[in-house]
Amino acid sequence: MRRAFKFLLRPTSKQAQALAEMLADHCSLYNGALQERRDAYRHVSMTAVRYGDQSGQLKEIRAFDPERQGRWSFASQQATLRRLDRAFAAFFRRVKAGEKPGYPRFRGVGYFDTVEFPRDGDGCRWDSTPVDKVTRVRFRGVGHVRVHQHRPVEGRVKTISVKREGRRWYVILACDDVPAEPLPATGVVVGIDVGVVHFLTTSQGIHTPNPRHGKRNARALAHAQRVLRTFPKGRRDQRSAKHRRAVEKVAKLHRKVRRQRIDHAHKTALNLVRTYDQIAHENLNIAGMVRAPKPKPDPTQPGNFLANGAAAKAGLNRSILDAGWGCFLGILANKAESAGRVVIAVDARNTSRTCPREHCGHVSEDNRPTQDTFSCVKCGYTANADHVGALNIAIRAGLVLPDVV
């Protein structure tokens, strides 16, 4: 298996400055390569510049600017050019598919936060001081940076990335051949239905409460954003000290909510993996679920629009995104693979509108008179709607469950 290990870095003030300069120079390289592609295509010849063409210019760029581009690893600069190449490949893929293209944009220094080193030992070295009790990672142009290693690294280190989050620095190791750690079999299977009232409901009728981290921090975030709006928009290097503190406070609150959401997803997924051998869930199209409704033009009054429920849909979308279903299901799949468990994704259509009784199976919108209640109009079976959804998910996955009474 391939797994990532993320550790906090403890750089000195000089090392932190060097890391920031490394990000700025890689950002400059990315923007310069993007500008070259734009200019070449806008020329009358409409020349297409590829990754190989730009990678071949790195030697001359480093020789021309030894104090900036020449300081850093050649391999990491190639990785930055590959990053731009992947952005263009995704752009052309979306164009061919008829989706919103999203042309690659120039990156500001504050929005370019990651530099990748494709190989351990080429411009970087993990555990560069093995004789020392303190783990360190060495980056070319920066030196040996202390690492807060809170767990052992397993497998073979494939790539190394350095990332900035606010004022903190992290190192991310992508490792191959990570051994699995299968858990003992429990003989129990389950279907789970995710929601916004309850974070998830199992086919056994157990509800996991929705923590609503975003909603709990909404008041503090709204206040911080109101303070930020009092400052005029301007360049990053033209901000006052108060303006910078206001920006940092908003970003800090967003990072806090993100960490809380990920922590809850990890703990919930670990509990499921330890308890059940097979786990079934809905194959959700979350991007489509949170899409805003299309406007409805008023045929009687040109230029006006009819009510389309956009305000109510916005509140539901906010709750769905706050629950973090996609993050949770991804973490669940990774933990299940490592533990030797089976995760099954099933069709999500009508799971909460279908009667789970073996000899009924009636499907109707009328089976769900309220958001929380399921009442089959054919056989009279009643239960919690989320519980019914979890039962149907397990049935569709072919899991053997106790008979529904």
C-alpha positions as CSV (number, residue, x, y, z in Angstrom):
1,M,0.0,0.0,0.0
2,R,1.0,3.6,-0.4
3,R,0.5,5.9,2.6
4,A,1.4,9.5,3.5
5,F,2.9,10.5,6.8
6,K,2.7,14.2,7.9
7,F,5.0,15.7,10.5
8,L,5.4,19.1,12.0
9,L,8.7,20.9,11.3
10,R,10.6,22.9,13.9
11,P,12.7,25.2,11.8
12,T,14.9,27.9,13.2
13,S,14.2,31.5,12.2
14,K,16.8,31.4,9.5
15,Q,15.6,28.1,8.2
16,A,12.0,29.4,8.2
17,Q,13.1,32.4,6.2
18,A,14.9,30.0,3.7
19,L,11.9,27.8,3.4
20,A,9.7,30.9,2.6
21,E,12.3,32.0,0.0
22,M,12.2,28.5,-1.5
23,L,8.4,28.7,-1.9
24,A,8.6,32.2,-3.4
25,D,11.2,31.2,-6.0
26,H,9.2,28.1,-7.0
27,C,6.2,30.3,-7.3
28,S,8.1,32.6,-9.6
29,L,9.2,29.6,-11.7
30,Y,5.6,28.4,-11.9
31,N,4.3,31.8,-13.0
32,G,7.1,32.3,-15.5
33,A,6.4,28.9,-17.1
34,L,2.7,29.7,-17.3
35,Q,3.5,33.1,-18.9
36,E,5.7,31.4,-21.4
37,R,2.9,29.0,-22.4
38,R,0.4,31.9,-22.7
39,D,2.7,34.0,-24.8
40,A,3.6,31.1,-27.1
41,Y,0.0,30.2,-27.8
42,R,-1.0,33.9,-28.4
43,H,1.7,34.2,-31.0
44,V,0.6,34.0,-34.6
45,S,2.3,30.6,-34.8
46,M,0.2,29.3,-31.9
47,T,3.1,27.3,-30.6
48,A,2.4,24.7,-27.9
49,V,5.0,24.6,-25.1
50,R,5.4,21.3,-23.3
51,Y,6.9,20.1,-20.1
52,G,10.0,18.7,-21.9
53,D,10.7,22.1,-23.5
54,Q,10.5,24.0,-20.2
55,S,12.4,21.4,-18.3
56,G,15.2,21.7,-20.8
57,Q,15.6,25.4,-20.0
58,L,16.1,24.8,-16.3
59,K,19.9,24.6,-16.7
60,E,20.1,28.0,-18.3
61,I,17.7,29.5,-15.8
62,R,19.7,28.3,-12.9
63,A,23.0,29.6,-14.4
64,F,21.4,33.0,-15.1
65,D,20.0,33.4,-11.6
66,P,22.3,31.4,-9.2
67,E,21.3,33.4,-6.1
68,R,17.6,32.4,-6.4
69,Q,16.7,29.6,-8.8
70,G,20.2,28.1,-8.6
71,R,19.9,27.6,-4.8
72,W,17.3,25.0,-4.9
73,S,17.0,21.4,-6.0
74,F,16.8,20.7,-9.7
75,A,14.4,17.8,-9.1
76,S,12.0,20.0,-7.1
77,Q,12.0,22.6,-9.9
78,Q,11.1,19.8,-12.4
79,A,8.3,18.8,-10.0
80,T,6.9,22.4,-10.1
81,L,6.9,22.3,-13.9
82,R,5.1,19.0,-13.9
83,R,2.6,20.5,-11.5
84,L,1.9,23.2,-14.2
85,D,1.8,20.5,-16.9
86,R,-0.9,18.6,-14.9
87,A,-2.9,21.8,-14.5
88,F,-2.9,22.2,-18.3
89,A,-3.7,18.6,-18.9
90,A,-6.7,18.9,-16.6
91,F,-7.8,22.1,-18.4
92,F,-7.8,20.4,-21.8
93,R,-9.6,17.4,-20.4
94,R,-12.4,19.6,-19.1
95,V,-12.6,21.4,-22.4
96,K,-13.1,18.2,-24.3
97,A,-15.7,17.0,-21.8
98,G,-17.7,20.2,-22.1
99,E,-17.2,21.2,-18.5
100,K,-16.2,24.5,-17.1
101,P,-12.6,24.8,-18.3
102,G,-10.9,26.7,-15.5
103,Y,-7.7,27.9,-17.2
104,P,-4.6,27.7,-15.0
105,R,-4.0,30.9,-13.1
106,F,-1.0,32.7,-11.8
107,R,-0.2,31.9,-8.2
108,G,0.4,34.6,-5.5
109,V,3.2,34.0,-3.1
110,G,0.6,33.5,-0.3
111,Y,-1.2,30.8,-2.3
112,F,1.8,28.7,-3.3
113,D,2.4,26.6,-0.2
114,T,3.9,23.3,-1.3
115,V,7.2,22.1,-2.9
116,E,7.7,18.5,-3.8
117,F,10.9,16.5,-4.0
118,P,10.3,13.5,-6.3
119,R,13.0,11.3,-4.8
120,D,14.5,10.9,-1.3
121,G,18.1,11.8,-1.6
122,D,17.7,14.1,-4.6
123,G,17.7,17.6,-3.1
124,C,16.3,16.4,0.2
125,R,17.1,13.6,2.7
126,W,14.7,12.1,5.2
127,D,16.3,11.3,8.6
128,S,19.5,13.1,7.5
129,T,21.1,12.7,11.0
130,P,20.5,9.0,11.9
131,V,23.0,9.0,14.7
132,D,21.1,11.8,16.5
133,K,18.1,11.0,18.6
134,V,16.2,13.9,17.1
135,T,14.8,13.2,13.6
136,R,15.8,15.8,10.9
137,V,15.1,16.3,7.2
138,R,17.6,18.0,5.0
139,F,16.6,20.4,2.2
140,R,19.1,21.8,-0.3
141,G,19.5,25.5,0.5
142,V,17.9,25.2,3.9
143,G,19.8,22.7,5.9
144,H,18.9,20.0,8.5
145,V,15.4,20.9,9.8
146,R,14.2,19.4,13.1
147,V,11.1,17.2,12.7
148,H,8.5,16.5,15.4
149,Q,8.1,12.8,14.5
150,H,5.1,11.6,16.6
151,R,4.9,8.1,15.0
152,P,7.2,5.7,13.1
153,V,7.5,5.8,9.3
154,E,6.6,2.6,7.6
155,G,7.5,1.4,4.1
156,R,9.9,3.0,1.7
157,V,10.0,6.8,1.4
158,K,9.1,7.7,-2.2
159,T,8.5,11.4,-2.3
160,I,9.0,14.2,0.2
161,S,7.0,17.5,0.2
162,V,7.3,20.6,2.4
163,K,4.1,22.5,3.1
164,R,3.3,25.8,4.8
165,E,0.0,26.2,6.7
166,G,-0.2,29.6,8.2
167,R,2.9,30.0,10.3
168,R,3.6,26.3,10.6
169,W,5.7,24.1,8.4
170,Y,5.1,20.4,7.7
171,V,6.9,17.6,5.9
172,I,4.8,15.0,4.1
173,L,6.3,11.6,3.2
174,A,4.6,9.5,0.5
175,C,5.7,5.9,1.3
176,D,5.4,2.7,-0.8
177,D,5.2,-0.9,0.4
178,V,3.5,0.1,3.7
179,P,2.5,-3.2,5.3
180,A,-1.1,-3.8,6.1
181,E,-2.2,-4.3,9.7
182,P,-5.2,-6.6,9.5
183,L,-7.5,-6.6,12.5
184,P,-9.1,-9.8,13.8
185,A,-12.5,-10.7,12.3
186,T,-15.6,-9.7,14.1
187,G,-18.2,-11.5,12.0
188,V,-20.4,-8.3,11.9
189,V,-21.5,-6.4,8.8
190,V,-23.2,-3.0,8.6
191,G,-24.7,-0.5,6.2
192,I,-24.3,3.2,7.0
193,D,-26.4,6.2,5.9
194,V,-24.8,9.6,6.2
195,G,-26.9,12.7,6.8
196,V,-27.0,16.2,8.3
197,V,-29.3,15.6,11.2
198,H,-27.2,12.6,12.3
199,F,-23.6,12.3,10.9
200,L,-24.4,8.7,10.2
201,T,-26.9,6.0,11.1
202,T,-26.0,2.3,11.0
203,S,-28.3,-0.5,9.9
204,Q,-28.4,-1.5,13.6
205,G,-30.2,1.8,14.4
206,I,-27.2,3.5,16.0
207,H,-27.0,7.2,15.4
208,T,-23.7,9.1,15.4
209,P,-24.3,12.8,16.2
210,N,-23.3,15.5,13.8
211,P,-20.7,17.7,15.5
212,R,-21.4,20.7,13.1
213,H,-17.9,22.2,13.5
214,G,-18.5,24.9,11.0
215,K,-21.7,26.0,12.6
216,R,-20.2,26.1,16.1
217,N,-17.4,28.4,14.9
218,A,-19.6,30.5,12.6
219,R,-20.0,33.4,15.0
220,A,-16.3,33.8,15.7
221,L,-15.6,33.4,11.9
222,A,-18.2,36.0,11.0
223,H,-16.8,38.5,13.5
224,A,-13.2,38.0,12.2
225,Q,-14.4,38.4,8.6
226,R,-16.3,41.7,9.5
227,V,-13.1,43.0,11.0
228,L,-11.2,42.0,7.9
229,R,-13.6,43.8,5.6
230,T,-12.8,47.1,7.3
231,F,-9.4,47.1,5.6
232,P,-9.1,48.2,2.0
233,K,-8.1,45.6,-0.6
234,G,-4.5,45.8,-1.7
235,R,-1.3,44.0,-2.5
236,R,0.0,41.5,0.1
237,D,3.2,43.5,0.7
238,Q,1.2,46.7,1.2
239,R,-0.8,45.5,4.2
240,S,-0.4,47.0,7.6
241,A,0.4,45.0,10.7
242,K,-3.3,45.1,11.8
243,H,-4.4,44.0,8.3
244,R,-2.0,41.0,8.4
245,R,-3.3,40.0,11.8
246,A,-6.9,40.1,10.7
247,V,-6.1,38.0,7.6
248,E,-4.2,35.5,9.8
249,K,-7.1,35.3,12.3
250,V,-9.6,34.3,9.6
251,A,-7.2,31.7,8.1
252,K,-6.6,30.3,11.6
253,L,-10.3,29.8,12.3
254,H,-10.7,28.0,8.9
255,R,-7.7,25.8,9.7
256,K,-9.2,25.0,13.1
257,V,-12.5,23.9,11.6
258,R,-10.7,21.8,9.1
259,R,-8.6,20.0,11.7
260,Q,-11.7,19.4,13.9
261,R,-13.6,17.9,10.9
262,I,-10.7,15.6,9.9
263,D,-10.2,14.5,13.5
264,H,-13.9,13.5,13.8
265,A,-13.7,11.7,10.5
266,H,-10.7,9.7,11.6
267,K,-12.2,8.7,15.0
268,T,-15.5,7.7,13.5
269,A,-14.0,5.7,10.7
270,L,-11.6,3.9,13.1
271,N,-14.5,2.9,15.3
272,L,-16.4,1.4,12.3
273,V,-13.3,-0.4,11.1
274,R,-12.7,-2.0,14.5
275,T,-16.3,-3.1,14.9
276,Y,-17.4,-4.4,11.4
277,D,-15.9,-6.7,8.8
278,Q,-17.9,-5.3,5.9
279,I,-19.2,-1.7,5.6
280,A,-21.6,-0.5,2.9
281,H,-22.3,3.1,2.1
282,E,-24.0,5.2,-0.6
283,N,-22.0,6.1,-3.7
284,L,-22.7,9.9,-3.3
285,N,-22.2,12.6,-6.0
286,I,-21.5,15.3,-3.4
287,A,-20.5,17.9,-6.0
288,G,-23.9,17.5,-7.7
289,M,-25.8,17.5,-4.4
290,V,-24.4,20.9,-3.4
291,R,-24.9,22.5,-6.9
292,A,-26.9,25.7,-6.8
293,P,-30.4,25.5,-8.5
294,K,-30.7,27.1,-11.9
295,P,-32.5,30.5,-12.1
296,K,-36.1,30.4,-13.3
297,P,-36.9,33.3,-15.7
298,D,-40.4,34.8,-15.3
299,P,-42.2,34.4,-18.7
300,T,-44.6,37.2,-18.0
301,Q,-42.0,39.8,-17.0
302,P,-38.8,39.6,-19.1
303,G,-35.7,40.3,-17.0
304,N,-37.3,39.1,-13.7
305,F,-37.0,35.6,-12.1
306,L,-39.3,33.3,-10.2
307,A,-38.4,31.9,-6.8
308,N,-36.2,28.8,-7.2
309,G,-35.5,27.9,-3.5
310,A,-31.9,29.0,-3.7
311,A,-31.8,30.4,-0.2
312,A,-33.1,27.1,1.4
313,K,-30.8,25.1,-0.9
314,A,-27.8,27.2,0.2
315,G,-28.5,26.4,3.9
316,L,-28.7,22.6,3.0
317,N,-25.5,22.9,1.0
318,R,-23.7,24.5,3.9
319,S,-24.8,21.7,6.2
320,I,-23.7,19.0,3.7
321,L,-20.2,20.6,3.3
322,D,-19.9,21.1,7.1
323,A,-20.5,17.4,7.6
324,G,-17.6,16.5,5.4
325,W,-19.0,13.3,3.9
326,G,-16.3,13.1,1.1
327,C,-13.5,13.5,3.6
328,F,-15.0,10.8,5.9
329,L,-15.6,8.3,3.1
330,G,-12.1,8.7,1.8
331,I,-10.6,8.2,5.3
332,L,-12.9,5.2,5.8
333,A,-11.7,3.5,2.6
334,N,-8.0,4.0,3.5
335,K,-8.4,2.6,7.1
336,A,-10.4,-0.3,5.8
337,E,-7.8,-1.2,3.3
338,S,-5.1,-1.1,5.9
339,A,-7.2,-3.2,8.4
340,G,-8.2,-5.8,5.8
341,R,-11.9,-4.7,5.9
342,V,-14.3,-4.5,3.0
343,V,-16.0,-1.2,2.0
344,I,-18.8,-1.4,-0.6
345,A,-20.4,1.6,-2.3
346,V,-23.9,1.1,-3.6
347,D,-26.4,3.1,-5.7
348,A,-27.9,5.9,-3.6
349,R,-31.2,6.2,-5.4
350,N,-34.4,5.8,-3.3
351,T,-32.6,4.2,-0.3
352,S,-34.8,6.1,2.1
353,R,-38.0,5.6,0.0
354,T,-37.9,1.8,-0.3
355,C,-39.5,-0.5,2.2
356,P,-36.8,-2.8,3.6
357,R,-39.2,-5.6,4.4
358,E,-38.3,-8.7,2.5
359,H,-41.7,-9.4,1.0
360,C,-42.6,-5.7,0.4
361,G,-39.9,-3.5,-1.2
362,H,-42.4,-0.8,-2.1
363,V,-40.8,2.4,-3.5
364,S,-42.7,5.6,-3.3
365,E,-42.2,9.3,-2.3
366,D,-45.2,8.9,0.0
367,N,-43.3,6.4,2.1
368,R,-41.4,9.3,3.7
369,P,-44.0,11.8,5.0
370,T,-41.4,13.8,7.0
371,Q,-37.7,14.1,7.0
372,D,-37.3,11.8,10.0
373,T,-40.1,9.3,9.5
374,F,-40.5,6.4,7.2
375,S,-44.0,4.9,6.8
376,C,-44.7,2.3,4.1
377,V,-48.0,3.1,2.4
378,K,-48.3,-0.5,1.3
379,C,-47.5,-2.7,4.3
380,G,-47.6,-0.1,7.1
381,Y,-43.9,-0.6,8.3
382,T,-42.7,2.5,10.2
383,A,-39.2,3.4,11.3
384,N,-36.6,6.2,11.4
385,A,-35.9,7.3,7.8
386,D,-32.1,7.2,8.3
387,H,-32.3,3.7,9.8
388,V,-34.3,2.5,6.8
389,G,-31.8,4.1,4.4
390,A,-29.0,2.2,6.2
391,L,-30.9,-1.1,6.0
392,N,-31.5,-0.7,2.3
393,I,-27.8,0.2,1.7
394,A,-26.8,-3.0,3.4
395,I,-29.4,-5.0,1.4
396,R,-28.1,-3.6,-1.9
397,A,-24.6,-4.5,-0.9
398,G,-25.7,-8.1,-0.4
399,L,-24.9,-8.1,3.3
400,V,-26.7,-10.6,5.5
401,L,-28.7,-8.8,8.1
402,P,-31.2,-9.8,10.7
403,D,-34.8,-9.9,9.4
404,V,-36.6,-6.6,9.5
405,V,-39.6,-6.9,11.8
